[in-house]
Amino acid sequence: MNAATAPVVPSSPHVMNTYGRLPIAMSHGRGCRVWDVNGKEYLDALAGIAVNTLGHGHSKLVTALQDQVAKLIHCCNYYHVPGQEELARMLVERSGMSNVFFCSSGLEANEAALKLARKYGHDKGIERPEIVVYDKAFHGRSIATLSATGNPKVQEGFGPLVEGFIRVPANDIEAVKQATEGNPNVVAVFFETIQGEGGINPMRAEYLRQLRALCDERGWLMMIDEVQCGMGRTGKWFAHQWAGIVPDVMPLAKGLGSGVPIGAVVAGPKAAHIFQPGNHGTTFGGNPLAMRAGAETIRIMEQEKLLDNATRVGNFLRGRLERALAGKPGVKDVRGQGLMIGIELAHPCGVITQRAADAGLLLSVTADSVIRLVPPLIMTEEEANQVAELLLPIIDTFLAEQA
Ligand SMILES: *Cc1c(COP(=O)(O)O)cnc(C)c1O
């Protein structure tokens, strides 16, 4: 092989070493396909971790963003930003909630939610407010959000943690009652409808309704982190809508801007007016480029009926995987909703990420033993079938090695 055709093996000696990266560097994408700098093609079942809602290079999004970049990228919140009002109205209409704060990432949205909950408490005269959080939760990597996260690996080395959290197991309403019994300082419960990083673990609909009733009875805010499971991924705009409930606070990010950094906290009437001028803010939050990305993503999702697509293609893919994997020793579960699917194996299976990439498939393994599929919401049945065709032999080989 001569120098001109030798594959590029990427290295980043000047970038801080915070990720266990695969030895691959991406160049460009189109639809559900991505190509690396050596020209190798991949089918994308990861979408940049549930971010690229519209896939790659969507022509309508590209045109809109080009237009916005040329007009105005950023102007700061000293002024009104018309795009904020437009995207806020779209989120309010689709969530049944009332007001929105914009930021630029998931942890920022969650940080704002935690501040809302604390101020909600202080406004009621509670000086040391406490928030109920969950085992296996993931809320981000700032000091407050990693303290709320239920994964010791995320917290290790960063103590002292932020106080004021009470941790409970998922799907057990009695556990919440016991953990908070006689405690007047509780102000909120905070959780993901379907835990993403924790291993695609859904909260049951019945549990969500019980929790909603408990929050109403006790005057707590129900705060649902829909950063990963929201924005149409499960086939409804927001995953909690399958249970027919409405939260008081809902952080969003990941898929909201189809890849442009954006975060949002949507608040219902109980939480919409807690922040007053001076209480919270961010320089980049709500900039015209991010707002255009969010509004355009929602418009295109509706034009292309991507909620229905997420349900239809998700059911197809989950069904296909369930049938192929049913009863196999070493396969614990296939679960999820819409295009958020987890395959839990009985063994740590991080190696599958590299093997899938070698075979031309992008996915991730989370919580050590759960293969996570969170593809773009534009994925077709044909592409979903290819995901299964590429993935199933890799699982078979892996399981045979464990036997
Ligand atoms: C990814 C994620 C976050 C953190 O988002 P960042 O943009 O990485 O800060 C928070 N909550 C959930 C549920 C997530 O999946």
The ligand as an SDF file (V2000), in Angstrom:
LIG
                    3D

 15 15  0  0  0  0  0  0  0  0999 V2000
  -27.1770   13.1410   27.4120 C   0  0  0  0  0  0  0  0  0  0  0  0
  -28.0510   13.3490   28.5730 C   0  0  0  0  0  0  0  0  0  0  0  0
  -27.8530   14.4290   29.4450 C   0  0  0  0  0  0  0  0  0  0  0  0
  -26.6750   15.3600   29.3320 C   0  0  0  0  0  0  0  0  0  0  0  0
  -26.7050   16.0860   28.1460 O   0  0  0  0  0  0  0  0  0  0  0  0
  -25.3740   16.8740   27.6780 P   0  0  0  0  0  0  0  0  0  0  0  0
  -25.8430   17.6510   26.4900 O   0  0  0  0  0  0  0  0  0  0  0  0
  -24.3680   15.8290   27.3480 O   0  0  0  0  0  0  0  0  0  0  0  0
  -24.9490   17.7140   28.8030 O   0  0  0  0  0  0  0  0  0  0  0  0
  -28.7570   14.5990   30.4730 C   0  0  0  0  0  0  0  0  0  0  0  0
  -29.7960   13.7850   30.6370 N   0  0  0  0  0  0  0  0  0  0  0  0
  -30.0280   12.7430   29.8170 C   0  0  0  0  0  0  0  0  0  0  0  0
  -31.2270   11.8770   30.0340 C   0  0  0  0  0  0  0  0  0  0  0  0
  -29.1470   12.4850   28.7640 C   0  0  0  0  0  0  0  0  0  0  0  0
  -29.3610   11.4290   27.9820 O   0  0  0  0  0  0  0  0  0  0  0  0
  1  2  1  0
  2  3  1  0
  2 14  2  0
  3  4  1  0
  3 10  2  0
  4  5  1  0
  5  6  1  0
  6  7  2  0
  6  8  1  0
  6  9  1  0
 10 11  1  0
 11 12  2  0
 12 13  1  0
 12 14  1  0
 14 15  1  0
M  END
$$$$
